[in-house]
């Protein structure tokens, strides 16, 4: 009788489970990755005319291991006008830093065709095959101290860990095609392939064009020269400025893009890192749109899970420009490509200043850092507590378990 009862219970349980999975067959088993957040202030302050902008860290993986932080200042009261990049380094995993330095003219402005050419969103990353810290971004043209939408080009520079100097920045030579007139690679997250080639996300438009097209290009890099090889599928939508500021990652056997648009944030995926699916709007697992718009998003990639870092509406943040604070992180269901709402956490708090321009660095297998500066525009950010802090929000990985999720 005992065995009959047990058998009946098991049949009933399996039947209920089967029915639940049939009714809810869009549920997937996802490994939920746990982590702690340690918010560290690297530096703080701003002046009457400038504010810190876009701190980014690269890791020199040779002995001695070295963290290299690059940063620049943004001019208050102007649209995207920046000072040259400066850098500092740490030999103790960020417990202490050297003074900010620019020992040569690596990032100094250039004068060309009546324009002053600067740069912004410089992002250093270790290139494993060549054992080189390679930084990329794009040029920014000014006329009479104001931003102009003229010719732009991806640029790059290499760090010398012995002298702590960067090489003079160089233009990436693209095909002679009018569509590349204004080409950007902004706060990019690139992928370095096993053979040393690089998948670099870019966005571009022709002279006088309105909408940007997003694309991933493949480049060669031997530790000395960066060269264009080919480009992948072209992604765009006819909504305001199109698709721009893409970031790329690889998780498992697939590649993923997250892309900025003036109205919404989008994602796309690929099997080869060059040819991507049609862009889709970011949503939570309950079907609601995430509400991120007109600012960048970036990936945090763990060996067992994929995360998105973003800002969004609806977080008691109407007083912040474009709702660019707080800075959130949430785990991505890489099969359904929804954000798992219950995993959303705040990486950087809302203190009244924009924190929408940020960078992500894998420091080691146990820590990933998100670095960002409070953007002080002179419009009352101090009233909410902001003081121009430069943060490293340190994600410290813990154990994982499984959850059912759409």
HELIX and SHEET records of a PDB file:
HELIX    1   1 UNK A    2  UNK A   23  1                                  22    
HELIX    2   2 UNK A  178  UNK A  180  5                                   3    
HELIX    3   3 UNK A  321  UNK A  323  5                                   3    
HELIX    4   4 UNK A  341  UNK A  343  5                                   3    
HELIX    5   5 UNK A  381  UNK A  384  5                                   4    
SHEET    1   A 4 UNK A  28  UNK A  43  0                                        
SHEET    2   A 4 UNK A 390  UNK A 405 -1                                        
SHEET    3   A 4 UNK A 367  UNK A 373 -1                                        
SHEET    4   A 4 UNK A 358  UNK A 364 -1                                        
SHEET    1   B 3 UNK A  50  UNK A  60  0                                        
SHEET    2   B 3 UNK A  66  UNK A  75 -1                                        
SHEET    3   B 3 UNK A  86  UNK A  90 -1                                        
SHEET    1   C 4 UNK A 110  UNK A 112  0                                        
SHEET    2   C 4 UNK A 115  UNK A 127 -1                                        
SHEET    3   C 4 UNK A 132  UNK A 143 -1                                        
SHEET    4   C 4 UNK A 146  UNK A 147 -1                                        
SHEET    1   D 5 UNK A 110  UNK A 112  0                                        
SHEET    2   D 5 UNK A 115  UNK A 127 -1                                        
SHEET    3   D 5 UNK A 132  UNK A 143 -1                                        
SHEET    4   D 5 UNK A 154  UNK A 160 -1                                        
SHEET    5   D 5 UNK A 165  UNK A 166 -1                                        
SHEET    1   E 5 UNK A 110  UNK A 112  0                                        
SHEET    2   E 5 UNK A 115  UNK A 127 -1                                        
SHEET    3   E 5 UNK A 132  UNK A 143 -1                                        
SHEET    4   E 5 UNK A 154  UNK A 160 -1                                        
SHEET    5   E 5 UNK A 170  UNK A 171 -1                                        
SHEET    1   F 3 UNK A 182  UNK A 184  0                                        
SHEET    2   F 3 UNK A 198  UNK A 205 -1                                        
SHEET    3   F 3 UNK A 191  UNK A 192 -1                                        
SHEET    1   G 4 UNK A 182  UNK A 184  0                                        
SHEET    2   G 4 UNK A 198  UNK A 205 -1                                        
SHEET    3   G 4 UNK A 213  UNK A 221 -1                                        
SHEET    4   G 4 UNK A 226  UNK A 231 -1                                        
SHEET    1   H 4 UNK A 244  UNK A 251  0                                        
SHEET    2   H 4 UNK A 254  UNK A 260 -1                                        
SHEET    3   H 4 UNK A 266  UNK A 270 -1                                        
SHEET    4   H 4 UNK A 280  UNK A 281 -1                                        
SHEET    1   I 4 UNK A 298  UNK A 302  0                                        
SHEET    2   I 4 UNK A 305  UNK A 310 -1                                        
SHEET    3   I 4 UNK A 327  UNK A 333 -1                                        
SHEET    4   I 4 UNK A 338  UNK A 339 -1                                        
SHEET    1   J 4 UNK A 298  UNK A 302  0                                        
SHEET    2   J 4 UNK A 305  UNK A 310 -1                                        
SHEET    3   J 4 UNK A 327  UNK A 333 -1                                        
SHEET    4   J 4 UNK A 345  UNK A 348 -1                                        
END                                                                             
